[in-house]
Amino acid sequence: MNDNISSYLHEPKPIEVGELCREKFNLKIPSYQRGYRWTKKEVLRLIEDVFHYDAKKDGSFYCLQPLVVRHIELNGKHEWRVIDGQQRLTTIYLILKTIGYEGECYSLEYEREKILDRIYKEEFDCEASCEIWHLTNARKAIEEWINQNTDKKETLKENILNHCCFILYVMKEGDHLSEKEIDKMEHDLFNNLNSGKISLTESELIKALFLHNIGEIKTVKEVKQISMSEELDLMERTLREDEMWYFLAGDQKKPSSCIDYLYKVWYLSQHEEIPQNVDYPIFSFMEESITSEKEMFNNWEELKRCFYIITGWYHDPLLYNLIGYLEGRKFPKYLPKDYPPFHEYLLAMFYKFSTSKNKKQKLPTRKEFVDYVKEQCLKSIPEKYMEARFDKDKNEVFNVLLLLNVAMLINNKSALLKQDSDKSTGRGTETKVSRFPFHVFHTVNWNVEHISPQNPKEKLELLNRLRVLKNEYQEMNLPNEIEKIYEKLNASENDLSALDHDEDYRSLVSKFVAEKEEVMRLRNLTLLTEHDNKGIGNKFYFDKRNKLNAYQAKGSFIPAATINVFSKWHTPSPEGFIFWDENDQQAYSDAIESTINDFKKFCEDNGTE
């Protein structure tokens, strides 16, 4: 294989139109694509842009956007199937043909109908196919411009051949795939690119843009390229680590390229939104903004600055917990006006604050930045958070319970952290802030769990559930209180209504299961993984506790606040572990309120970190 061609197969890189011609690229537009649709307006805009290109002002090349292809080699011949970039590729081809380019142009064919050369030999009217009609109109628009600008023709040709580049991206096929599987990959990539689910990551295009724009002297350029490439790879590896990714992105699934998330943060720190109607919007913005090598290095240094500031937050235990909590929230049903944003929008807001100078032209101190983050934490807490209910807003409940777990690690800890390896004595006021394991928390699905199950509507239903429970425990004895309820129900099976007047039965059952209103309140809710929640189902408190003990013994991750619930840590002198009764619920409710109120005081106090 030609060394030049081989170099394009490994990673995206700019390729001049002139090189497409010199290497005699054989490009084919697959039949599944809708075909050429550019109008006269779009054709003339491209011509004018290319003609007015100036390397001194516009950078080292004019970017024609990505050209996504699939490479096929057969008997030493190379074919490049165009998956994305058809419109510009075809227009450039038509311009070169119309100019009368004497060199041998790259070849371009439409798989569905070989018509490109025919439009220069035959006249087609409006009755022709839609594709032929558009191609013919494009040819006429080009001819009209050239006839009116004969003195500009050579400059246009020179700029196209030597200064216009595509970012060539070759589809990665993987090993040991059948032809049918590779064909499906091609179709899937095309569908993703054309449905907004862009499979080609912007980071690959931006990397190619950076590496192409660093210097003119070959030896210097190669050294800089190696250094920059290694730094980009380091950023990607760092952001891909579970601990870092789930701190920065909450429960968002880790994408194929994590550095794209960094680009979004950096872009959003300067703009309110990422355009939705532009392919590769951040790449396009950077390509337009890089008008010189100096400007490219400014962008590069700013990107590195963004990366190192964010990693600094990660290594700061207090900021790690605060930002990690804010990123870990779910969207509640009702968002207050000043509710903090989510994900990359939140990080962009923090990055913008941390890099903005005040009236004295000074950057925020660490304390000022921590105070700003604490302010956002305060805004995230509902005014009446203790009234959160499962049946009204599960996400609001989730957020309160997540905060409960994180706040437990921050409250009563020394926030003036010493950055050394000295061990503390273990006393509460000296203990360093522990880090909540967001990388464990966000790799599983979570459910809000009812601590005590809802009271069955009918006594017969409760009796049947207890029979199932006895069968499960078999030779193991059920707790005395449970046995007593079962015996009363079993003995009164033929007239269960008689138990309505049995005070002993009613007292036991009121502790055993929660009433409908109580079961939905925060005092009866905690967090469990989806796996553990499904495992314990709608079991009774003592049974859930036994199952969770078994899960924890096998290494299941159970949050500290949930462990406290099932160990009755908050209840003074608990009356056993059979029921989740009124005393337990009130003690838990008091603990939630106390913990979050202490956290709020911590956030409100600007004198502490």
N, C-alpha and C positions, 0 to 999 in steps of 0.2 A: 504494500500500500504506500502511496505517495506520502512522504513525511509531513508535508503541509496539510494534507487531508486528514491524516491520523491525528494531528494536533487539535483538530476541531471536535473530536469525538469524546473527549474526556470532560471538558467543562465549557461553559459558555464563554465566548470571546468575540470581540469585534472582528468583522471581516469586511474589507473594502469591496465595493461593487466591482472595481477593477480586478480584484483577486478572484471574484466569482467568474469573471470573464477569462482571465488568464488560466485558471485551473479548469476551465470548461465545465462548470457545474451543470449537471443534467437535472433540472428541477421539474417536478411534476405536481400538478394540482389534482388531488384525488377527486373522484366523481361524487363523493358524498357531500362535498362542499357546495354552497349555494352559487358560487361563481362570482365574477367581477361585477361590482355595483357602484363604483365611484362615479360621481357626476363631474361635469365640467368645472364646477366651483372647487372641488377637492383636488382635481388634477392641476389646475392653475395655481392653487395655493402651494402645492408641493414644489412646482417649478420655480415659483418666486422665492420660496424659502431656500431652496438649494442654490439658486443663482446668487442670492444676496449673502450667502454664507461667507464669513470672513474669519480665517483661523485666528487672527490677532484678537478678535472680539468674542468669537463664538466657540473657542476651544479647539482641540486638535482634530475633531471630526464632527460631521453632521450625522446625528444618529437617526436611522430610519426605523427605530424600534426593533423589537425582537423578531427574529425569523426562526420559527420552531419547525424542525424537520425530523423525519425519520430516515436514517441512512440504510441503504441496501446495496451490498456488493455482490455481484454475480459475474463469474468468469473475468475478474479483473476490471469490470466496469462498475461505475458508481452511479447510483440513482438517489436523489434526495426528494422525498415526498413531503410537500409543504403542508404542515398542519396549521400553522398560524403565520400571518404576514403576507397573505396572498395579494391584497390590494396594492400595497406599496411596491412589492416585488414586480407585479405585473405592470404598474405604471412606470417604474424605472425602465423596464424592458421596452415598453412602448416608446418612451422618450429616446432611448438609444437607437432604436430602429428608425424612428422618424428623423432624427438628426443625421442618420446615415453613417453611424459609427463604423469605421473601416476595419477595426479589429474584430475578432470573433467574439460575439456576445455570449453570455451563458445561454443555454437552451432552456426554454420554458414551454411546457405542454399542458393542456387541459386534458385530463384522462377521459373525461366524458365526450369531448368533441375537439379534434385538432383544428383550431380556428384562428390562432394568433397570426400565423403568416398569411392566412387567407384574407384577413381584413385589410391587408396592404395590396391585394391583387384583385379583390372583388368589391363591388359596392353593395351594401345591404340597406334595405329600407326599414321602416318602423314595423313592418310585418315580420321581421326576423325575430329570432329568439331574444329574450330579455338580455341574456348575456352578450350576444353579438351586438345588440343595439347599444349597450353601455360601452363595449370595447370600441366600436366604431365612433361613437361620440367622443370618447377619450382621445382616440387618434386624431380626429378633426380638431379638437381643442389644442392639442400639442402642435399640430401643423400651423394653426392660426397664430399661436404665440411665436413660433419660429419665423414665420413669414413677416411678422411685425417687428421682430427683434433679431434680424440676421446677424447684427454685429455682436450679439450676446451669446450666439450659439456655441462658440468655442469655450467660453467661460463656463457655460452650463455643463458642457461635456466634461471639461476638466474637473469641475467640482464633483460631478457624479462619480467619475471613475476613481479619483484619487482622494476625495474627502468625505464621500458618503459611505457610511458603514451600517450594516445590520449587526445586531448582537445575535450571533448564530448559536442556537441551542439545539443540540441533537438529543432526541428522545433516548432515555436510558432503558434498555430492553431487559436487562437481567440475564441470568444464565439459564440454559437448559429449558427455554420456553419453546413451545411449538409455534409454527407459523400462524396458526389460528389464534393462539394466545397473544402473539405480538400484534396481530391485526386488531384484536380487541383493545389492547393497550393504546394503539394509535387512535382508534375511535373514541375511547374514553378521554384521552388527553384533549382531543379536539372538542368534545362536548364540554369538558370542564372549562377550557379556555373561553368558550363561546357562551357559557351560561353564567359567567361570573365566578364560578368555582375554580379560580385560577390554579392550575397544578404546577405551572412553572413559577417558582418562587422569585420574588423581586430581589432577594438577596443575591441570587446567582447573577442577575443582570447588573446589579449595583457593583458587585465585585468585579465584573468584567469592565465596568465603567471606570472604577478606581484604577485598576491595574493598567489600563490603556493610557491613562493620562498622567503618568509620573515620569516626566523627563524625556529628553530627546536622545541623549548619549546612551548608546546601547548598553555598555557595561554598568553605568550608573542605574539605568532603568531596570536592569535585571536584578541588581542587588535590592533596590527599593521594592520591586515586585515580590521578591522572595520574603522580605521582611513584612510587607503589608499582608501578604497571603497568610503568613504564619500568625499574625495578630488577629486576622479575621477568623482563622480556624480556632484560635484560643478563645475568642469571644463565643463562638458557636458551642464549643465543648463546655465552657463554663455555664452558659445559659441552658444547656441541655441537662445538666446535673439536676436530679430530682429536687434536691434541697433548694436550689436556686429557682428553678422553673415554677414550682408550686408556691413559692413565696411571692414571686412576681405576678403570676397569672391566675392564682386561685385554682378553681377546679377545671380550667380550660384544658382540653386535651393537648398534649405536646405535639406540635406540628413537625413536618419533615425538616423545617429550617427554623430554629428558634430565634436566630438573629433578625428575622423579619419583624419579630415583636419589638426588638430594640429600635429598628428603623421607624416603626409606627410611633413609639414613644417620642423619639427625637423629632419626627415630623409634626406630631400633634402639639409639641411644646411651642411650635411656631405658628401653627394653623389650628383653627377650631375643629375642622372635620377633614377626613380623608375623602377625596372625591370618589363617588360611586360610579360615575359615568365615564371614567377614564381607565383604560387598561394600564396596569402597572403605574399607578399615580405617583408613588414615591420615587420610583426610578425616573419617570418623566420629569418630575420636579428637579431632581438632582442633575439630570442630563442637561436641562435648560439652564440651571444655575452655575454649572461648571463651565465658565468661559475662559479659564486660564489655568495653568498649573498651580498658581498661587491659590486660586479659588478652590481648586480640587483639594489642596492640602488643608485649607480652612475647614472644608466640610469633613475631611478625614479626622482632623484634630477634634472637631466638635463631637463627632460620633464616638471617638475614643473617650472623650470627657464624659459623655452620657453613660457609657458603659462602666467606667470606673466609679462614677458617683453612685450609680445604682448598686454596684457590688459593694460599695462602702456601706450602704444602708443594710445590705444583707449581713455584713460582718458585725454590725452594731446590734447587740441582743435586744435592746429596747425598741429601736426602730424596726427591727425584724418582726417583733411581735405585733407592734402597732400597725405597720403597713400590711403585714400578713393577714391580720384580722380584717382590715378594710378590703383587701383583695379577696378574702374568703367568703364575704357576704353573698347572699342570693338576693335577687330583685324582689323587694316586697311589693304588695299590690298598690300601695299608695306611697308615692315619693314626695316628701316635702320639697319646697322650692330650693332650699340650699343643701339638699342631701348630696353627700359626696359621690362623685362618678365612680365608675368601675374599670378595672383592668388597665389597658394601656392609657385610657383617658385620665385615670387617677395618677398613674406614674408620670404622665406628661405634665400634669398640674404640679406635682411635687418637684419634678426636675426644673420646670420653669421658675418656681419659687426659689429653689436652691441656687439658681444661676442668675437671678435678677438682682441688680444692684439697687441699693436704697438711695435716698437723697444725698447721702454723704459719699456716694459712689463706692459703697462697700457691699460685699456679698454677705448673705445671712450667716450668722454663727451657727454652730451645731445646736445650741440652746434655742435659738430663734426658729430653726427648722423643726426641731422636736416639738416646740410649742405649736407650730402650724399643723403638724401631723396630729397632735392631740386635739386641736380644735376640730379637725375633720372627724375624729373619733367621736367627739361629743355630738356633732351634727348627725351622726349615724344612729344614735340611740333614740328610740321613740320616746316621746314625752311621757307617755303612760305605758312604759314597757312591761310593767307587771300585769297589765290587762291583756297582753298578747294571748291569743287563743288559737288552738289547732284548727278549729272549724272556721275561723275567720281569715287567717293568713298564716299558712304553714311556714312560709319563708321568713316572715317576721319572727316567728318563734325560733326558727333555726338560727337566725342572726343573734338573737338574745342568748341562746344557749352556747353558740360559738364564742361570743364575747365573754360569757361566764367562765369558760375554760381558759381563755387567754388572760382575762383579768386576774384570775387566781394566781398566775405566775408573776404578774407585775405588782400587785398590791403587797405592801409591807416589805418590798425588796429595796435594796440600795440601788438607786439608779445612777449614782455617780460612780460609774464602773471604773475600776482600775484595769488598764490594759496590760496586765502582767499575769504571771502564772501562779501567784501566791494563792494558797488555799485559804478559804475563810474558816472561821471557827464553827460554822454551822448555825450560828444564831441568826434569827430571822432578819434583823436589821442590817446584817452584814452580807447576807447571801446574795450572790449575783443573780441577775435576772435569768431565769431558765428560758430556753427557747421552745416554743410550742412546735411539735413535729408536723408542720404543714405538709411536708413531703410524704408523710404517712397518711395524714388526714385526707388529702385530696386525691390519693390514688385509689380510693374506694368510694362507693356510693353510700350516702347517709340518709337515715330516716329519723324523723321525730317519733320517739317511742312513748306510748302511754304506759306509765309505770304500773298503775293498777288498771285492770281491764274494765270495760264498761259492764254494768250490771245486766245480765241476761233479762230480757223482758218477762220471761215465763219461768216459773220454778221448775217445770219439767225440763226446760233447756238446761238449767243449772244442774239438775240431777244427772242428766245425760253426760254433761261435760265432766262431772265428778266421777262418773262410772269409767269414762275414758281415762281419766287421770289415775284412778285406782289400778286400771289394767296396765298402764304404763309403768307404775311403780311396783306392781305385782307384789313380791314378797317383802319389799321395803314398806315400812309403816308410814302412812301419811301423818302429818302433824296432828296432834290431838284435836285442835280446833276444827281442822278440815274434816276429820273423821266424824266429829260431832255433827257438823252441818250435813254431811252425807247421810249419817244414820237417821237424822230427823226427816230429811227429804225422802229417804228410802222407805221409812216406816209409814209415812203419810202419802205414799204414791197415789193411792186411790182417792184421797181427798186433800190435795195440796193446799187448798184455800184455808184449811184449819190452822196452818202455820202463820197466817196473818195475825193471829192473836197470841202467838208464842213469842214472848219478849226475849227469851234467851236466844232463839233462832234469829230474830230480827237484829239483835245486837251483834251477833257474830257475822251475819251477812253484810251489815253496814260497814264493817271493817274489811271484809273480804273483797268486795268489789265496789267500784266508785259509781256514783250516780251520774246521769248523762251530763249535767252541767259541770260537775267537778272533774270529770275525766278529760275535758278539753282545756282546762286551765293550766297555766305554766307550772303550778305546783305539782302537777301530775305528769310532767313531760320531761324527757331527757333525750340525749343523742345516742344512737346505736348505728353500727354499720348495717347496710341492707342485708348482708349475709346473716348477721347475728339476729337482726329483727325478724327475719323470716324463720330463723331457727326456733325462736321462742314464741312466735305467733301471738295468739291472744291468751297466753297462759296467765295463771294467777301469779301474784307477786313472789311468793316463796319458790314457785316452780321456775319463774324467770331467773330468780337469783341463783338457783342451783345450776341452771343451764349456762348462765353467764360465767359462773365460777369455772365451769368445765371449759368454756371457750377461752377464758383468760389463761387457764393452765396450759392450753395448747398454743398460746402466743397471739390470740386475737387482740387487736388494738381497741381498748375501751377507754374513752376519755376520762380524765380524772374526776370531772363533775358527775359522770355516770357511775363511776366506782363509789363515789361518796354516797350516792342515792341508795345503791344496793348494799352498802355496808352501814347505812344509817349513821353516817359520820356526824351529821348535823343535829341529830336527835339526842337530847340529854337523856341518859338512862332509857334506851329503847326497850319496849316491852316485847322482846323477841323479834324474829325475822319472818314471821308468817304473813302479816298484813302490812299494807302501806296505809296506816290509819290517819286520822285527823291530826294527831300530834306530829307524826312524821311529815305530813304534807305542810303543816304550818312551819315547822323547823326548816324545811327545805326552802319554802317561800321566803322566810326571813333571811336565809343564807344568800339566796339569789339577790334579793334587794340590797342587802348589806354589801355584798361583793361588788355589784355594779355601781352602787352609790359611792363606795370608796374609790372605785376606778374613775368615776366622774369627778370626784374631788381632786384626784391626782391630775387629771387632765385640765382642770380649771386652775390649778395652782401653778403659775408660771415661775414660781421660785424653785420648783423641783423638776428633776428629770427622771 
